[in-house]
Amino acid sequence: VQLQASGGGLVQAGGSLRLSCAASETIFRLYPMAWYRQAPGKQRELVAHITTSGSTFYVDSVKGRFTISRDSGKNTVYLQMSSLKPEDTAVYYCRLMLAGSGWGQGTQVTVSS
């Protein structure tokens, strides 16, 4: 299953963006979901994930600035990004936390200084 991320764009440092990732009701209900990012010349890294019960995890570099959430009414996972820094510039991907899940098309986030 490949999920498509949306909501990226160009923003100035200190600004905010909200990324979205919609899934089918079954997938949304059964599986934890995660946001990853890949900056130019760097390996893809896990940014945050959320379980079906709403427990969350964040990589240290985004703690206090990013918030992952789930909307069961819309079967959508969000990544609210605030206080953005140039080092947050990357392609952001949404992915199921399930072995064998594919990588969908990411969304570009560019933070200018």
MODELLER restraints for C-alpha pairs under 7 A, 6 or more apart:
rsr = mdl.restraints
at = mdl.atoms
rsr.add(forms.Gaussian(group=physical.xy_distance, feature=features.Distance(at['CA:1:A'], at['CA:101:A']), mean=5.54, stdev=0.5))
rsr.add(forms.Gaussian(group=physical.xy_distance, feature=features.Distance(at['CA:1:A'], at['CA:102:A']), mean=5.74, stdev=0.5))
rsr.add(forms.Gaussian(group=physical.xy_distance, feature=features.Distance(at['CA:2:A'], at['CA:95:A']), mean=7.00, stdev=0.5))
rsr.add(forms.Gaussian(group=physical.xy_distance, feature=features.Distance(at['CA:2:A'], at['CA:101:A']), mean=6.74, stdev=0.5))
rsr.add(forms.Gaussian(group=physical.xy_distance, feature=features.Distance(at['CA:2:A'], at['CA:102:A']), mean=5.07, stdev=0.5))
rsr.add(forms.Gaussian(group=physical.xy_distance, feature=features.Distance(at['CA:2:A'], at['CA:103:A']), mean=5.48, stdev=0.5))
rsr.add(forms.Gaussian(group=physical.xy_distance, feature=features.Distance(at['CA:2:A'], at['CA:104:A']), mean=4.59, stdev=0.5))
rsr.add(forms.Gaussian(group=physical.xy_distance, feature=features.Distance(at['CA:3:A'], at['CA:21:A']), mean=6.79, stdev=0.5))
rsr.add(forms.Gaussian(group=physical.xy_distance, feature=features.Distance(at['CA:3:A'], at['CA:23:A']), mean=6.78, stdev=0.5))
rsr.add(forms.Gaussian(group=physical.xy_distance, feature=features.Distance(at['CA:3:A'], at['CA:94:A']), mean=6.02, stdev=0.5))
rsr.add(forms.Gaussian(group=physical.xy_distance, feature=features.Distance(at['CA:3:A'], at['CA:95:A']), mean=6.03, stdev=0.5))
rsr.add(forms.Gaussian(group=physical.xy_distance, feature=features.Distance(at['CA:3:A'], at['CA:104:A']), mean=5.01, stdev=0.5))
rsr.add(forms.Gaussian(group=physical.xy_distance, feature=features.Distance(at['CA:4:A'], at['CA:21:A']), mean=5.98, stdev=0.5))
rsr.add(forms.Gaussian(group=physical.xy_distance, feature=features.Distance(at['CA:4:A'], at['CA:94:A']), mean=6.56, stdev=0.5))
rsr.add(forms.Gaussian(group=physical.xy_distance, feature=features.Distance(at['CA:4:A'], at['CA:104:A']), mean=5.25, stdev=0.5))
rsr.add(forms.Gaussian(group=physical.xy_distance, feature=features.Distance(at['CA:4:A'], at['CA:105:A']), mean=5.48, stdev=0.5))
rsr.add(forms.Gaussian(group=physical.xy_distance, feature=features.Distance(at['CA:4:A'], at['CA:106:A']), mean=6.48, stdev=0.5))
rsr.add(forms.Gaussian(group=physical.xy_distance, feature=features.Distance(at['CA:5:A'], at['CA:19:A']), mean=6.85, stdev=0.5))
rsr.add(forms.Gaussian(group=physical.xy_distance, feature=features.Distance(at['CA:5:A'], at['CA:20:A']), mean=5.78, stdev=0.5))
rsr.add(forms.Gaussian(group=physical.xy_distance, feature=features.Distance(at['CA:5:A'], at['CA:21:A']), mean=4.84, stdev=0.5))
rsr.add(forms.Gaussian(group=physical.xy_distance, feature=features.Distance(at['CA:5:A'], at['CA:93:A']), mean=5.87, stdev=0.5))
rsr.add(forms.Gaussian(group=physical.xy_distance, feature=features.Distance(at['CA:5:A'], at['CA:94:A']), mean=5.62, stdev=0.5))
rsr.add(forms.Gaussian(group=physical.xy_distance, feature=features.Distance(at['CA:5:A'], at['CA:105:A']), mean=6.63, stdev=0.5))
rsr.add(forms.Gaussian(group=physical.xy_distance, feature=features.Distance(at['CA:5:A'], at['CA:106:A']), mean=5.32, stdev=0.5))
rsr.add(forms.Gaussian(group=physical.xy_distance, feature=features.Distance(at['CA:5:A'], at['CA:107:A']), mean=5.67, stdev=0.5))
rsr.add(forms.Gaussian(group=physical.xy_distance, feature=features.Distance(at['CA:6:A'], at['CA:19:A']), mean=5.65, stdev=0.5))
rsr.add(forms.Gaussian(group=physical.xy_distance, feature=features.Distance(at['CA:6:A'], at['CA:20:A']), mean=5.27, stdev=0.5))
rsr.add(forms.Gaussian(group=physical.xy_distance, feature=features.Distance(at['CA:6:A'], at['CA:21:A']), mean=6.47, stdev=0.5))
rsr.add(forms.Gaussian(group=physical.xy_distance, feature=features.Distance(at['CA:6:A'], at['CA:107:A']), mean=5.54, stdev=0.5))
rsr.add(forms.Gaussian(group=physical.xy_distance, feature=features.Distance(at['CA:7:A'], at['CA:18:A']), mean=6.08, stdev=0.5))
rsr.add(forms.Gaussian(group=physical.xy_distance, feature=features.Distance(at['CA:7:A'], at['CA:19:A']), mean=4.53, stdev=0.5))
rsr.add(forms.Gaussian(group=physical.xy_distance, feature=features.Distance(at['CA:7:A'], at['CA:20:A']), mean=6.05, stdev=0.5))
rsr.add(forms.Gaussian(group=physical.xy_distance, feature=features.Distance(at['CA:7:A'], at['CA:107:A']), mean=6.85, stdev=0.5))
rsr.add(forms.Gaussian(group=physical.xy_distance, feature=features.Distance(at['CA:8:A'], at['CA:19:A']), mean=6.25, stdev=0.5))
rsr.add(forms.Gaussian(group=physical.xy_distance, feature=features.Distance(at['CA:8:A'], at['CA:107:A']), mean=5.21, stdev=0.5))
rsr.add(forms.Gaussian(group=physical.xy_distance, feature=features.Distance(at['CA:8:A'], at['CA:108:A']), mean=5.19, stdev=0.5))
rsr.add(forms.Gaussian(group=physical.xy_distance, feature=features.Distance(at['CA:8:A'], at['CA:109:A']), mean=4.86, stdev=0.5))
rsr.add(forms.Gaussian(group=physical.xy_distance, feature=features.Distance(at['CA:9:A'], at['CA:108:A']), mean=6.14, stdev=0.5))
rsr.add(forms.Gaussian(group=physical.xy_distance, feature=features.Distance(at['CA:9:A'], at['CA:109:A']), mean=5.04, stdev=0.5))
rsr.add(forms.Gaussian(group=physical.xy_distance, feature=features.Distance(at['CA:9:A'], at['CA:110:A']), mean=6.14, stdev=0.5))
rsr.add(forms.Gaussian(group=physical.xy_distance, feature=features.Distance(at['CA:10:A'], at['CA:109:A']), mean=6.14, stdev=0.5))
rsr.add(forms.Gaussian(group=physical.xy_distance, feature=features.Distance(at['CA:10:A'], at['CA:110:A']), mean=4.74, stdev=0.5))
rsr.add(forms.Gaussian(group=physical.xy_distance, feature=features.Distance(at['CA:10:A'], at['CA:111:A']), mean=5.93, stdev=0.5))
rsr.add(forms.Gaussian(group=physical.xy_distance, feature=features.Distance(at['CA:11:A'], at['CA:110:A']), mean=6.31, stdev=0.5))
rsr.add(forms.Gaussian(group=physical.xy_distance, feature=features.Distance(at['CA:11:A'], at['CA:111:A']), mean=5.02, stdev=0.5))
rsr.add(forms.Gaussian(group=physical.xy_distance, feature=features.Distance(at['CA:11:A'], at['CA:112:A']), mean=6.26, stdev=0.5))
rsr.add(forms.Gaussian(group=physical.xy_distance, feature=features.Distance(at['CA:12:A'], at['CA:111:A']), mean=5.35, stdev=0.5))
rsr.add(forms.Gaussian(group=physical.xy_distance, feature=features.Distance(at['CA:12:A'], at['CA:112:A']), mean=4.76, stdev=0.5))
rsr.add(forms.Gaussian(group=physical.xy_distance, feature=features.Distance(at['CA:12:A'], at['CA:113:A']), mean=6.18, stdev=0.5))
rsr.add(forms.Gaussian(group=physical.xy_distance, feature=features.Distance(at['CA:13:A'], at['CA:83:A']), mean=6.93, stdev=0.5))
rsr.add(forms.Gaussian(group=physical.xy_distance, feature=features.Distance(at['CA:13:A'], at['CA:84:A']), mean=5.31, stdev=0.5))
rsr.add(forms.Gaussian(group=physical.xy_distance, feature=features.Distance(at['CA:13:A'], at['CA:85:A']), mean=5.05, stdev=0.5))
rsr.add(forms.Gaussian(group=physical.xy_distance, feature=features.Distance(at['CA:13:A'], at['CA:86:A']), mean=6.29, stdev=0.5))
rsr.add(forms.Gaussian(group=physical.xy_distance, feature=features.Distance(at['CA:13:A'], at['CA:111:A']), mean=5.67, stdev=0.5))
rsr.add(forms.Gaussian(group=physical.xy_distance, feature=features.Distance(at['CA:13:A'], at['CA:112:A']), mean=5.66, stdev=0.5))
rsr.add(forms.Gaussian(group=physical.xy_distance, feature=features.Distance(at['CA:13:A'], at['CA:113:A']), mean=5.31, stdev=0.5))
rsr.add(forms.Gaussian(group=physical.xy_distance, feature=features.Distance(at['CA:14:A'], at['CA:82:A']), mean=6.93, stdev=0.5))
rsr.add(forms.Gaussian(group=physical.xy_distance, feature=features.Distance(at['CA:14:A'], at['CA:83:A']), mean=4.13, stdev=0.5))
rsr.add(forms.Gaussian(group=physical.xy_distance, feature=features.Distance(at['CA:14:A'], at['CA:84:A']), mean=4.85, stdev=0.5))
rsr.add(forms.Gaussian(group=physical.xy_distance, feature=features.Distance(at['CA:14:A'], at['CA:85:A']), mean=6.41, stdev=0.5))
rsr.add(forms.Gaussian(group=physical.xy_distance, feature=features.Distance(at['CA:15:A'], at['CA:82:A']), mean=6.04, stdev=0.5))
rsr.add(forms.Gaussian(group=physical.xy_distance, feature=features.Distance(at['CA:15:A'], at['CA:83:A']), mean=5.50, stdev=0.5))
rsr.add(forms.Gaussian(group=physical.xy_distance, feature=features.Distance(at['CA:15:A'], at['CA:84:A']), mean=5.50, stdev=0.5))
rsr.add(forms.Gaussian(group=physical.xy_distance, feature=features.Distance(at['CA:16:A'], at['CA:81:A']), mean=5.37, stdev=0.5))
rsr.add(forms.Gaussian(group=physical.xy_distance, feature=features.Distance(at['CA:16:A'], at['CA:82:A']), mean=4.32, stdev=0.5))
rsr.add(forms.Gaussian(group=physical.xy_distance, feature=features.Distance(at['CA:16:A'], at['CA:83:A']), mean=6.29, stdev=0.5))
rsr.add(forms.Gaussian(group=physical.xy_distance, feature=features.Distance(at['CA:16:A'], at['CA:84:A']), mean=6.21, stdev=0.5))
rsr.add(forms.Gaussian(group=physical.xy_distance, feature=features.Distance(at['CA:17:A'], at['CA:80:A']), mean=6.16, stdev=0.5))
rsr.add(forms.Gaussian(group=physical.xy_distance, feature=features.Distance(at['CA:17:A'], at['CA:81:A']), mean=5.25, stdev=0.5))
rsr.add(forms.Gaussian(group=physical.xy_distance, feature=features.Distance(at['CA:17:A'], at['CA:82:A']), mean=6.71, stdev=0.5))
rsr.add(forms.Gaussian(group=physical.xy_distance, feature=features.Distance(at['CA:18:A'], at['CA:78:A']), mean=6.69, stdev=0.5))
rsr.add(forms.Gaussian(group=physical.xy_distance, feature=features.Distance(at['CA:18:A'], at['CA:79:A']), mean=5.60, stdev=0.5))
rsr.add(forms.Gaussian(group=physical.xy_distance, feature=features.Distance(at['CA:18:A'], at['CA:80:A']), mean=4.40, stdev=0.5))
rsr.add(forms.Gaussian(group=physical.xy_distance, feature=features.Distance(at['CA:18:A'], at['CA:81:A']), mean=5.92, stdev=0.5))
rsr.add(forms.Gaussian(group=physical.xy_distance, feature=features.Distance(at['CA:19:A'], at['CA:78:A']), mean=5.47, stdev=0.5))
rsr.add(forms.Gaussian(group=physical.xy_distance, feature=features.Distance(at['CA:19:A'], at['CA:79:A']), mean=4.99, stdev=0.5))
rsr.add(forms.Gaussian(group=physical.xy_distance, feature=features.Distance(at['CA:19:A'], at['CA:80:A']), mean=6.40, stdev=0.5))
rsr.add(forms.Gaussian(group=physical.xy_distance, feature=features.Distance(at['CA:20:A'], at['CA:76:A']), mean=6.66, stdev=0.5))
rsr.add(forms.Gaussian(group=physical.xy_distance, feature=features.Distance(at['CA:20:A'], at['CA:77:A']), mean=5.87, stdev=0.5))
rsr.add(forms.Gaussian(group=physical.xy_distance, feature=features.Distance(at['CA:20:A'], at['CA:78:A']), mean=4.60, stdev=0.5))
rsr.add(forms.Gaussian(group=physical.xy_distance, feature=features.Distance(at['CA:20:A'], at['CA:79:A']), mean=6.57, stdev=0.5))
rsr.add(forms.Gaussian(group=physical.xy_distance, feature=features.Distance(at['CA:21:A'], at['CA:76:A']), mean=5.39, stdev=0.5))
rsr.add(forms.Gaussian(group=physical.xy_distance, feature=features.Distance(at['CA:21:A'], at['CA:77:A']), mean=5.16, stdev=0.5))
rsr.add(forms.Gaussian(group=physical.xy_distance, feature=features.Distance(at['CA:21:A'], at['CA:78:A']), mean=6.33, stdev=0.5))
rsr.add(forms.Gaussian(group=physical.xy_distance, feature=features.Distance(at['CA:21:A'], at['CA:94:A']), mean=6.30, stdev=0.5))
rsr.add(forms.Gaussian(group=physical.xy_distance, feature=features.Distance(at['CA:22:A'], at['CA:75:A']), mean=5.82, stdev=0.5))
rsr.add(forms.Gaussian(group=physical.xy_distance, feature=features.Distance(at['CA:22:A'], at['CA:76:A']), mean=4.26, stdev=0.5))
rsr.add(forms.Gaussian(group=physical.xy_distance, feature=features.Distance(at['CA:22:A'], at['CA:77:A']), mean=6.46, stdev=0.5))
rsr.add(forms.Gaussian(group=physical.xy_distance, feature=features.Distance(at['CA:23:A'], at['CA:75:A']), mean=5.69, stdev=0.5))
rsr.add(forms.Gaussian(group=physical.xy_distance, feature=features.Distance(at['CA:23:A'], at['CA:76:A']), mean=6.18, stdev=0.5))
rsr.add(forms.Gaussian(group=physical.xy_distance, feature=features.Distance(at['CA:24:A'], at['CA:75:A']), mean=6.54, stdev=0.5))
rsr.add(forms.Gaussian(group=physical.xy_distance, feature=features.Distance(at['CA:25:A'], at['CA:75:A']), mean=5.77, stdev=0.5))
rsr.add(forms.Gaussian(group=physical.xy_distance, feature=features.Distance(at['CA:28:A'], at['CA:75:A']), mean=5.70, stdev=0.5))
rsr.add(forms.Gaussian(group=physical.xy_distance, feature=features.Distance(at['CA:29:A'], at['CA:52:A']), mean=6.52, stdev=0.5))
rsr.add(forms.Gaussian(group=physical.xy_distance, feature=features.Distance(at['CA:30:A'], at['CA:52:A']), mean=6.69, stdev=0.5))
rsr.add(forms.Gaussian(group=physical.xy_distance, feature=features.Distance(at['CA:31:A'], at['CA:52:A']), mean=6.14, stdev=0.5))
rsr.add(forms.Gaussian(group=physical.xy_distance, feature=features.Distance(at['CA:31:A'], at['CA:96:A']), mean=6.56, stdev=0.5))
rsr.add(forms.Gaussian(group=physical.xy_distance, feature=features.Distance(at['CA:31:A'], at['CA:97:A']), mean=6.64, stdev=0.5))
rsr.add(forms.Gaussian(group=physical.xy_distance, feature=features.Distance(at['CA:32:A'], at['CA:50:A']), mean=5.64, stdev=0.5))
rsr.add(forms.Gaussian(group=physical.xy_distance, feature=features.Distance(at['CA:32:A'], at['CA:51:A']), mean=4.22, stdev=0.5))
rsr.add(forms.Gaussian(group=physical.xy_distance, feature=features.Distance(at['CA:32:A'], at['CA:52:A']), mean=5.34, stdev=0.5))
rsr.add(forms.Gaussian(group=physical.xy_distance, feature=features.Distance(at['CA:32:A'], at['CA:96:A']), mean=6.18, stdev=0.5))
rsr.add(forms.Gaussian(group=physical.xy_distance, feature=features.Distance(at['CA:32:A'], at['CA:97:A']), mean=5.34, stdev=0.5))
rsr.add(forms.Gaussian(group=physical.xy_distance, feature=features.Distance(at['CA:33:A'], at['CA:49:A']), mean=5.65, stdev=0.5))
rsr.add(forms.Gaussian(group=physical.xy_distance, feature=features.Distance(at['CA:33:A'], at['CA:50:A']), mean=5.60, stdev=0.5))
rsr.add(forms.Gaussian(group=physical.xy_distance, feature=features.Distance(at['CA:33:A'], at['CA:51:A']), mean=6.61, stdev=0.5))
rsr.add(forms.Gaussian(group=physical.xy_distance, feature=features.Distance(at['CA:33:A'], at['CA:95:A']), mean=5.88, stdev=0.5))
rsr.add(forms.Gaussian(group=physical.xy_distance, feature=features.Distance(at['CA:33:A'], at['CA:96:A']), mean=4.55, stdev=0.5))
rsr.add(forms.Gaussian(group=physical.xy_distance, feature=features.Distance(at['CA:33:A'], at['CA:97:A']), mean=5.30, stdev=0.5))
rsr.add(forms.Gaussian(group=physical.xy_distance, feature=features.Distance(at['CA:34:A'], at['CA:48:A']), mean=5.68, stdev=0.5))
rsr.add(forms.Gaussian(group=physical.xy_distance, feature=features.Distance(at['CA:34:A'], at['CA:49:A']), mean=3.99, stdev=0.5))
rsr.add(forms.Gaussian(group=physical.xy_distance, feature=features.Distance(at['CA:34:A'], at['CA:50:A']), mean=6.32, stdev=0.5))
rsr.add(forms.Gaussian(group=physical.xy_distance, feature=features.Distance(at['CA:34:A'], at['CA:94:A']), mean=5.81, stdev=0.5))
rsr.add(forms.Gaussian(group=physical.xy_distance, feature=features.Distance(at['CA:34:A'], at['CA:95:A']), mean=5.37, stdev=0.5))
rsr.add(forms.Gaussian(group=physical.xy_distance, feature=features.Distance(at['CA:34:A'], at['CA:96:A']), mean=6.17, stdev=0.5))
rsr.add(forms.Gaussian(group=physical.xy_distance, feature=features.Distance(at['CA:34:A'], at['CA:97:A']), mean=6.35, stdev=0.5))
rsr.add(forms.Gaussian(group=physical.xy_distance, feature=features.Distance(at['CA:35:A'], at['CA:46:A']), mean=6.29, stdev=0.5))
rsr.add(forms.Gaussian(group=physical.xy_distance, feature=features.Distance(at['CA:35:A'], at['CA:47:A']), mean=5.51, stdev=0.5))
rsr.add(forms.Gaussian(group=physical.xy_distance, feature=features.Distance(at['CA:35:A'], at['CA:48:A']), mean=5.38, stdev=0.5))
rsr.add(forms.Gaussian(group=physical.xy_distance, feature=features.Distance(at['CA:35:A'], at['CA:49:A']), mean=6.19, stdev=0.5))
rsr.add(forms.Gaussian(group=physical.xy_distance, feature=features.Distance(at['CA:35:A'], at['CA:92:A']), mean=6.82, stdev=0.5))
rsr.add(forms.Gaussian(group=physical.xy_distance, feature=features.Distance(at['CA:35:A'], at['CA:93:A']), mean=5.61, stdev=0.5))
rsr.add(forms.Gaussian(group=physical.xy_distance, feature=features.Distance(at['CA:35:A'], at['CA:94:A']), mean=4.68, stdev=0.5))
rsr.add(forms.Gaussian(group=physical.xy_distance, feature=features.Distance(at['CA:35:A'], at['CA:95:A']), mean=6.37, stdev=0.5))
rsr.add(forms.Gaussian(group=physical.xy_distance, feature=features.Distance(at['CA:36:A'], at['CA:44:A']), mean=6.65, stdev=0.5))
rsr.add(forms.Gaussian(group=physical.xy_distance, feature=features.Distance(at['CA:36:A'], at['CA:45:A']), mean=5.43, stdev=0.5))
rsr.add(forms.Gaussian(group=physical.xy_distance, feature=features.Distance(at['CA:36:A'], at['CA:46:A']), mean=4.35, stdev=0.5))
rsr.add(forms.Gaussian(group=physical.xy_distance, feature=features.Distance(at['CA:36:A'], at['CA:47:A']), mean=5.03, stdev=0.5))
rsr.add(forms.Gaussian(group=physical.xy_distance, feature=features.Distance(at['CA:36:A'], at['CA:92:A']), mean=5.67, stdev=0.5))
rsr.add(forms.Gaussian(group=physical.xy_distance, feature=features.Distance(at['CA:36:A'], at['CA:93:A']), mean=5.08, stdev=0.5))
rsr.add(forms.Gaussian(group=physical.xy_distance, feature=features.Distance(at['CA:36:A'], at['CA:94:A']), mean=6.38, stdev=0.5))
rsr.add(forms.Gaussian(group=physical.xy_distance, feature=features.Distance(at['CA:37:A'], at['CA:44:A']), mean=5.49, stdev=0.5))
rsr.add(forms.Gaussian(group=physical.xy_distance, feature=features.Distance(at['CA:37:A'], at['CA:45:A']), mean=5.50, stdev=0.5))
rsr.add(forms.Gaussian(group=physical.xy_distance, feature=features.Distance(at['CA:37:A'], at['CA:46:A']), mean=6.60, stdev=0.5))
rsr.add(forms.Gaussian(group=physical.xy_distance, feature=features.Distance(at['CA:37:A'], at['CA:47:A']), mean=6.63, stdev=0.5))
rsr.add(forms.Gaussian(group=physical.xy_distance, feature=features.Distance(at['CA:37:A'], at['CA:90:A']), mean=5.83, stdev=0.5))
rsr.add(forms.Gaussian(group=physical.xy_distance, feature=features.Distance(at['CA:37:A'], at['CA:91:A']), mean=5.42, stdev=0.5))
rsr.add(forms.Gaussian(group=physical.xy_distance, feature=features.Distance(at['CA:37:A'], at['CA:92:A']), mean=4.23, stdev=0.5))
rsr.add(forms.Gaussian(group=physical.xy_distance, feature=features.Distance(at['CA:37:A'], at['CA:93:A']), mean=5.89, stdev=0.5))
rsr.add(forms.Gaussian(group=physical.xy_distance, feature=features.Distance(at['CA:38:A'], at['CA:44:A']), mean=4.23, stdev=0.5))
rsr.add(forms.Gaussian(group=physical.xy_distance, feature=features.Distance(at['CA:38:A'], at['CA:45:A']), mean=6.33, stdev=0.5))
rsr.add(forms.Gaussian(group=physical.xy_distance, feature=features.Distance(at['CA:38:A'], at['CA:90:A']), mean=5.16, stdev=0.5))
rsr.add(forms.Gaussian(group=physical.xy_distance, feature=features.Distance(at['CA:38:A'], at['CA:91:A']), mean=5.30, stdev=0.5))
rsr.add(forms.Gaussian(group=physical.xy_distance, feature=features.Distance(at['CA:38:A'], at['CA:92:A']), mean=6.58, stdev=0.5))
rsr.add(forms.Gaussian(group=physical.xy_distance, feature=features.Distance(at['CA:39:A'], at['CA:89:A']), mean=6.29, stdev=0.5))
rsr.add(forms.Gaussian(group=physical.xy_distance, feature=features.Distance(at['CA:39:A'], at['CA:90:A']), mean=4.11, stdev=0.5))
rsr.add(forms.Gaussian(group=physical.xy_distance, feature=features.Distance(at['CA:39:A'], at['CA:91:A']), mean=6.38, stdev=0.5))
rsr.add(forms.Gaussian(group=physical.xy_distance, feature=features.Distance(at['CA:40:A'], at['CA:90:A']), mean=6.82, stdev=0.5))
rsr.add(forms.Gaussian(group=physical.xy_distance, feature=features.Distance(at['CA:47:A'], at['CA:58:A']), mean=5.89, stdev=0.5))
rsr.add(forms.Gaussian(group=physical.xy_distance, feature=features.Distance(at['CA:47:A'], at['CA:59:A']), mean=5.35, stdev=0.5))
rsr.add(forms.Gaussian(group=physical.xy_distance, feature=features.Distance(at['CA:48:A'], at['CA:57:A']), mean=5.30, stdev=0.5))
rsr.add(forms.Gaussian(group=physical.xy_distance, feature=features.Distance(at['CA:48:A'], at['CA:58:A']), mean=4.37, stdev=0.5))
rsr.add(forms.Gaussian(group=physical.xy_distance, feature=features.Distance(at['CA:48:A'], at['CA:59:A']), mean=6.26, stdev=0.5))
rsr.add(forms.Gaussian(group=physical.xy_distance, feature=features.Distance(at['CA:48:A'], at['CA:68:A']), mean=6.72, stdev=0.5))
rsr.add(forms.Gaussian(group=physical.xy_distance, feature=features.Distance(at['CA:49:A'], at['CA:56:A']), mean=5.64, stdev=0.5))
rsr.add(forms.Gaussian(group=physical.xy_distance, feature=features.Distance(at['CA:49:A'], at['CA:57:A']), mean=5.32, stdev=0.5))
rsr.add(forms.Gaussian(group=physical.xy_distance, feature=features.Distance(at['CA:49:A'], at['CA:58:A']), mean=6.85, stdev=0.5))
rsr.add(forms.Gaussian(group=physical.xy_distance, feature=features.Distance(at['CA:49:A'], at['CA:68:A']), mean=6.98, stdev=0.5))
rsr.add(forms.Gaussian(group=physical.xy_distance, feature=features.Distance(at['CA:50:A'], at['CA:56:A']), mean=4.47, stdev=0.5))
rsr.add(forms.Gaussian(group=physical.xy_distance, feature=features.Distance(at['CA:50:A'], at['CA:57:A']), mean=6.60, stdev=0.5))
rsr.add(forms.Gaussian(group=physical.xy_distance, feature=features.Distance(at['CA:50:A'], at['CA:68:A']), mean=6.80, stdev=0.5))
rsr.add(forms.Gaussian(group=physical.xy_distance, feature=features.Distance(at['CA:65:A'], at['CA:81:A']), mean=6.12, stdev=0.5))
rsr.add(forms.Gaussian(group=physical.xy_distance, feature=features.Distance(at['CA:65:A'], at['CA:82:A']), mean=5.14, stdev=0.5))
rsr.add(forms.Gaussian(group=physical.xy_distance, feature=features.Distance(at['CA:65:A'], at['CA:83:A']), mean=6.01, stdev=0.5))
rsr.add(forms.Gaussian(group=physical.xy_distance, feature=features.Distance(at['CA:66:A'], at['CA:79:A']), mean=6.66, stdev=0.5))
rsr.add(forms.Gaussian(group=physical.xy_distance, feature=features.Distance(at['CA:66:A'], at['CA:80:A']), mean=5.48, stdev=0.5))
rsr.add(forms.Gaussian(group=physical.xy_distance, feature=features.Distance(at['CA:66:A'], at['CA:81:A']), mean=4.46, stdev=0.5))
rsr.add(forms.Gaussian(group=physical.xy_distance, feature=features.Distance(at['CA:66:A'], at['CA:82:A']), mean=6.03, stdev=0.5))
rsr.add(forms.Gaussian(group=physical.xy_distance, feature=features.Distance(at['CA:67:A'], at['CA:79:A']), mean=5.64, stdev=0.5))
rsr.add(forms.Gaussian(group=physical.xy_distance, feature=features.Distance(at['CA:67:A'], at['CA:80:A']), mean=5.02, stdev=0.5))
rsr.add(forms.Gaussian(group=physical.xy_distance, feature=features.Distance(at['CA:67:A'], at['CA:81:A']), mean=6.58, stdev=0.5))
rsr.add(forms.Gaussian(group=physical.xy_distance, feature=features.Distance(at['CA:68:A'], at['CA:78:A']), mean=5.60, stdev=0.5))
rsr.add(forms.Gaussian(group=physical.xy_distance, feature=features.Distance(at['CA:68:A'], at['CA:79:A']), mean=4.56, stdev=0.5))
rsr.add(forms.Gaussian(group=physical.xy_distance, feature=features.Distance(at['CA:68:A'], at['CA:80:A']), mean=6.35, stdev=0.5))
rsr.add(forms.Gaussian(group=physical.xy_distance, feature=features.Distance(at['CA:69:A'], at['CA:77:A']), mean=5.70, stdev=0.5))
rsr.add(forms.Gaussian(group=physical.xy_distance, feature=features.Distance(at['CA:69:A'], at['CA:78:A']), mean=5.28, stdev=0.5))
rsr.add(forms.Gaussian(group=physical.xy_distance, feature=features.Distance(at['CA:69:A'], at['CA:79:A']), mean=6.64, stdev=0.5))
rsr.add(forms.Gaussian(group=physical.xy_distance, feature=features.Distance(at['CA:70:A'], at['CA:76:A']), mean=5.89, stdev=0.5))
rsr.add(forms.Gaussian(group=physical.xy_distance, feature=features.Distance(at['CA:70:A'], at['CA:77:A']), mean=4.47, stdev=0.5))
rsr.add(forms.Gaussian(group=physical.xy_distance, feature=features.Distance(at['CA:70:A'], at['CA:78:A']), mean=6.31, stdev=0.5))
rsr.add(forms.Gaussian(group=physical.xy_distance, feature=features.Distance(at['CA:71:A'], at['CA:77:A']), mean=6.32, stdev=0.5))
rsr.add(forms.Gaussian(group=physical.xy_distance, feature=features.Distance(at['CA:84:A'], at['CA:111:A']), mean=6.74, stdev=0.5))
rsr.add(forms.Gaussian(group=physical.xy_distance, feature=features.Distance(at['CA:85:A'], at['CA:111:A']), mean=6.13, stdev=0.5))
rsr.add(forms.Gaussian(group=physical.xy_distance, feature=features.Distance(at['CA:86:A'], at['CA:111:A']), mean=4.68, stdev=0.5))
rsr.add(forms.Gaussian(group=physical.xy_distance, feature=features.Distance(at['CA:86:A'], at['CA:112:A']), mean=5.71, stdev=0.5))
rsr.add(forms.Gaussian(group=physical.xy_distance, feature=features.Distance(at['CA:86:A'], at['CA:113:A']), mean=5.98, stdev=0.5))
rsr.add(forms.Gaussian(group=physical.xy_distance, feature=features.Distance(at['CA:88:A'], at['CA:111:A']), mean=6.71, stdev=0.5))
rsr.add(forms.Gaussian(group=physical.xy_distance, feature=features.Distance(at['CA:89:A'], at['CA:109:A']), mean=5.38, stdev=0.5))
rsr.add(forms.Gaussian(group=physical.xy_distance, feature=features.Distance(at['CA:89:A'], at['CA:110:A']), mean=4.59, stdev=0.5))
rsr.add(forms.Gaussian(group=physical.xy_distance, feature=features.Distance(at['CA:89:A'], at['CA:111:A']), mean=5.44, stdev=0.5))
rsr.add(forms.Gaussian(group=physical.xy_distance, feature=features.Distance(at['CA:90:A'], at['CA:108:A']), mean=6.07, stdev=0.5))
rsr.add(forms.Gaussian(group=physical.xy_distance, feature=features.Distance(at['CA:90:A'], at['CA:109:A']), mean=5.52, stdev=0.5))
rsr.add(forms.Gaussian(group=physical.xy_distance, feature=features.Distance(at['CA:90:A'], at['CA:110:A']), mean=6.63, stdev=0.5))
rsr.add(forms.Gaussian(group=physical.xy_distance, feature=features.Distance(at['CA:91:A'], at['CA:106:A']), mean=5.73, stdev=0.5))
rsr.add(forms.Gaussian(group=physical.xy_distance, feature=features.Distance(at['CA:91:A'], at['CA:107:A']), mean=5.37, stdev=0.5))
rsr.add(forms.Gaussian(group=physical.xy_distance, feature=features.Distance(at['CA:91:A'], at['CA:108:A']), mean=4.36, stdev=0.5))
rsr.add(forms.Gaussian(group=physical.xy_distance, feature=features.Distance(at['CA:91:A'], at['CA:109:A']), mean=5.99, stdev=0.5))
rsr.add(forms.Gaussian(group=physical.xy_distance, feature=features.Distance(at['CA:92:A'], at['CA:106:A']), mean=5.19, stdev=0.5))
rsr.add(forms.Gaussian(group=physical.xy_distance, feature=features.Distance(at['CA:92:A'], at['CA:107:A']), mean=5.26, stdev=0.5))
rsr.add(forms.Gaussian(group=physical.xy_distance, feature=features.Distance(at['CA:92:A'], at['CA:108:A']), mean=6.24, stdev=0.5))
rsr.add(forms.Gaussian(group=physical.xy_distance, feature=features.Distance(at['CA:93:A'], at['CA:104:A']), mean=6.94, stdev=0.5))
rsr.add(forms.Gaussian(group=physical.xy_distance, feature=features.Distance(at['CA:93:A'], at['CA:105:A']), mean=6.93, stdev=0.5))
rsr.add(forms.Gaussian(group=physical.xy_distance, feature=features.Distance(at['CA:93:A'], at['CA:106:A']), mean=4.45, stdev=0.5))
rsr.add(forms.Gaussian(group=physical.xy_distance, feature=features.Distance(at['CA:93:A'], at['CA:107:A']), mean=6.64, stdev=0.5))
rsr.add(forms.Gaussian(group=physical.xy_distance, feature=features.Distance(at['CA:95:A'], at['CA:103:A']), mean=6.49, stdev=0.5))
